[in-house]
Amino acid sequence: MTQTTFFNFTLFDGATDHNQPAAWFTVDDNTGRLTARGHGTPETTDHQVDLREHYVMPGFFNVHTHITLDPQSFSGDSGQSEAEAGVFAFENLQTLLKSGVTYVRELGTNYDVDVKLKRLQHRGLLPHTPHLLASGRAFSMTGGHGDSPHGGHAVDSPDEMRKAVRTAFKHGVETIKVMATGGVMTPNDFMEDPQLSVAEMRVAVEEAHHKRRLVAAHAEGNPGIQNALDAGVDSIEHGFYVTETEAKQMVAQGTYLTPTLIAEWTIPEFGKGQLPDWEVKKAADALDDTYVNLRRAYQLGVKFTCGTDAGTPFNGFDLTPAEFGLLTKLGMTPAQAYQCSSLNSAALLGVADDYGTLEVGKFADFQVLAADPLADTANVQQVDKHVYLSGKREF
């Protein structure tokens, strides 16, 4: 067994709210897990890596991505072949890792490409990509948000949902995405339009939970947010118009919220003159309300995760680090914003024993920064950061 000790850095481990100066940790080169940690004089092992007084923090989770999309195309999956989807997905996964994202939950992929890429990843044929939880195609009602030739399952009854979810699991899907409301990118529906019914979503939850899998609900407005909560989903995605009553229900049920703030921010910021007026207006109208509603939900104790909806217009796969600055607008400190990733996202996905924080026994997935991430969230947006998976440098 060989070991590598990293030393001479300041550590934010993702579990606390402070830095540890003059830190070091040791990684088992075979398992990729931390075996020891401390500060001051490092232990002597087979290999020593001097991190030259830089800052180390855990790799990020992004629990809401769309890796087959091109954020500069604005056309969804229109005309996209499966080969093109696969190339986009591979490149986008590499971009995510380079930005510091070491764990991804995909939530809606054309052609089930993520499931197929996961198989290649297991064979070691997908270099420089983060850990991946695959969803395949999302589940929507006929004509609803996400109903597309290559990117969605259209279901219109509980029985159709049950059959579709069971089939998806048969083909290798690891998590389920359902559409409880309309959305910004669909021309003929709105955030307040309810879509899949409580009964339909409840069946998805039942089938997923039988396999110890999760269900995430796209739910931007009401009554769809309430419907998704009553169906028992594990996470609300977006949740822009979450009410006080719904927030309290989320706390009681242990439901997580993935706010995807950057996805809502980029459309009015960059979309004028390039996107349809109706799409820009829908996003702009919601943004101010979103900050008020989500700030209240956070104050009430709802657990927030880190996800960006990457792949939507102007929402690049390198922008996960920018989400943390937006989270601080909800009243979080930088440490609390990062813990949406290191603690809450890992807990939601059920992998907190192995990933998320830099504690002994966990995998050494981390990033090395030139400036203090606790001083300013802008510091995690460093382009030339170093990124490690299991103690091995990837970028």
Stockholm file with secondary structure:
# STOCKHOLM 1.0

chainA/1-395         MTQTTFFNFTLFDGATDHNQPAAWFTVDDNTGRLTARGHGTPETTDHQVDLREHYVMPGFFNVHTHITLDPQSFSGDSGQSEAEAGVFAFENLQTLLKSGVTYVRELGTNYDVDVKLKRLQHRGLLPHTPHLLASGRAFSMTGGHGDSPHGGHAVDSPDEMRKAVRTAFKHGVETIKVMATGGVMTPNDFMEDPQLSVAEMRVAVEEAHHKRRLVAAHAEGNPGIQNALDAGVDSIEHGFYVTETEAKQMVAQGTYLTPTLIAEWTIPEFGKGQLPDWEVKKAADALDDTYVNLRRAYQLGVKFTCGTDAGTPFNGFDLTPAEFGLLTKLGMTPAQAYQCSSLNSAALLGVADDYGTLEVGKFADFQVLAADPLADTANVQQVDKHVYLSGKREF
#=GR chainA/1-395 SS CCEEEEEEEEECCSSSSSCEEEEEEEEETTTCBEEEEEESSCCCCSEEEEEEEEEEEECEEEEEECTTCCTTTCSTTTTCCHHHHHHHHHHHHHHHHHTTEEEEEECCCGGGHHHHHHHHHHTTCSCSCCEEECCCSEEECTTSTTCCTTTEEECCSHHHHHHHHHHHHHTTCCSEEEECBCCTTCTTCCTTCBCSCHHHHHHHHHHHHHTTCCEEEEECSTTHHHHHHHHTCSEEEECTTCCHHHHHHHHHHTCEEECCHHHHHHHHHHCTTTSCHHHHHHHHHHHHHHHHHHHHHHHTTCEECCCCCBTSTTCCTTCHHHHHHHHHTTTCCHHHHHHIIIIIIHHHHTCTTTSSSCCTTSBCCEEEESSCTTTCGGGGGCTTCEEEETTEECC
#=GC SS_cons         CCEEEEEEEEECCSSSSSCEEEEEEEEETTTCBEEEEEESSCCCCSEEEEEEEEEEEECEEEEEECTTCCTTTCSTTTTCCHHHHHHHHHHHHHHHHHTTEEEEEECCCGGGHHHHHHHHHHTTCSCSCCEEECCCSEEECTTSTTCCTTTEEECCSHHHHHHHHHHHHHTTCCSEEEECBCCTTCTTCCTTCBCSCHHHHHHHHHHHHHTTCCEEEEECSTTHHHHHHHHTCSEEEECTTCCHHHHHHHHHHTCEEECCHHHHHHHHHHCTTTSCHHHHHHHHHHHHHHHHHHHHHHHTTCEECCCCCBTSTTCCTTCHHHHHHHHHTTTCCHHHHHHIIIIIIHHHHTCTTTSSSCCTTSBCCEEEESSCTTTCGGGGGCTTCEEEETTEECC
//
